[in-house]
């Protein structure tokens, strides 16, 4: 990374200096002059700076305390630590809008809370509570970060699935009027305690048992309190209503609830849908032209991550919870539905089991090893546990089409057993920006930082700008790439040289420092909308 000049006593931490009386530099196009007697804690010098939402330039960036205080082509300041970033890309810390890192960020184990898979990709903020699984007790979640500090920042959605199960359970029916009001009250509670908005996973039981009016009613509460609506579509394939109808439903929910909507891990899933991305993009563009705030995120992999049950068992057979589902597995109608779902997914060779006794084996291999047909093998596995699987089901042309859209942000949908946790941001840069040139480097940076921060309402983050929090990623464009593969999904990315979280070095010279500088980020509701 080049030479470094530093006081060894300040490695991994910064001096506590007085706040600068003035910003050192306010323009990116003019040289910056010495401001004396001001000192800064960190100077990142000579890198190619992608500020987020603006053109890149070669220059310097200065940090003092938690904040960026200056950036420009040339800074002349006294720095406790200077990092030579010549040849490196200097970007805002990446923001992941859809993850399943709840357990990591709230772990009792300090090392786990550092979230190494994300830091080594330059991800400094993650959103949790995805797919309708976020908590109602938002204050407990967010306040816990002060006593158990994480390595990165996080914000959270409250979850429709959590709320519906708490009020209705696993019943396949609409809520009664008093139940609907209880659901709305729980959304309001979570929003007033700092939730980003409402997330849903309408594909998953029992959320799949809901109808649009119920979702609209709850999303409307979140929208009134300044939140956004994040959704795993009711159907990303043709399991039930189909992808097109699911997108139309999502747009209708946004319109009727008066809320910005975000489609998570957008895709055209399954052999029957390959090539559909252009028509889905056209529907979203039409809604946006009509004034609706519709966006999406996407992970850069041709395989999704889910469970054996979610992949194969018809939704109707999942009603009533696991015991009821297991009792139905011998039903010929259920078996027929499972057979069609397996075909839809691309056949038994398309499902890779990533946990349990059959970890690392395709369903086709398991069937041969057990002397049974693939459906019998899958049924036997499900009776033991609902194992996680990697499902190869997408076409590269669809991935590229969605990725090119200016409203498609980078996301990981991070979950165990899939390389997307350890490599999504790194792979998107190395494969889709640098190698295949599907997007430019600036598009990669902007849609991993500023665009995401703006949609989520994360103030003073997502850009390298004086006064903003110092969340910074410095990486080598020649070597920044995913190490994780489907066979070895837990290999960290390469090429990330420096990561700063709220002004503290979290990654230094390519290694974790152990600093846990992350914060829980609360959305502040509009004044007067919540109890004092």
Buried (B, 14 or more C-beta within 10 A) or exposed (E): BEEBEBEEEBEEBBBEBEEBEEBBBBEBEEEBEEBEEBBBBBBBBBBBBBBBBBEBBEBBBBBBBBBBBBBBBBBEBBBBBBBBBEBBBBBBBBBBBBBBBBEBBBBEEEEBBBBBBBBBBBBBBBBBBBBBBBBBBBBEBBBBBEEBBBBBBBBBBBBBBBBBBEBBEBBBEBBEEEBBEBBBBBBBBBBBBBBBBBBBBBBBBBBBBBEBEBBBBBBBBBBBBBBBBBBBBBBBBBBBBBBBBBBBBBBBBBBBBEBBBBBBBBBBBBBEBBEBBEEBBEBBEEBBEEEBBBBBBBBBBBBBBBBBBBBBBBBBBBBBEEEEBBEBBEEEEBBEBBBBBBBBBBBBEBBBBBBBEBEEBBBBBBBBEBEBEBBEBBBBBBEEBBBBBBBBBBBEEBBBBBBBBEBBBBBBBBBBBBBBBBBBBBBBBBBBBBEEEBBEBBBBBBBBBBBBBBBBBBEBBBBBBBEBBBBBBBBBBEBBBBBBEBEEBBBBBBBBBBBBBBBBBBBBEBEBBEBBBBBBBBBEBEEEEBEE
